[in-house]
Amino acid sequence: MKTEKIFLRVTEYEKRQLKEEAARRGMTQSELIRSLIARFPEPTQDKSC
């Protein structure tokens, strides 16, 4: 279950890039961002943010 939120500031250009790439892939912007995060290495055991 998704319980965490991230607020992110981007430029107008970056916002258009995200919107268009998500549409091109047939996914929402959130799904695209999560799919990119999923490619990152496993986090360390330290749970502090």
Secondary structure as GFF3:
##gff-version 3
##sequence-region A 1 49
A	DSSP	alpha_helix	12	25	.	.	.	ID=ss1
A	DSSP	alpha_helix	29	37	.	.	.	ID=ss2
###
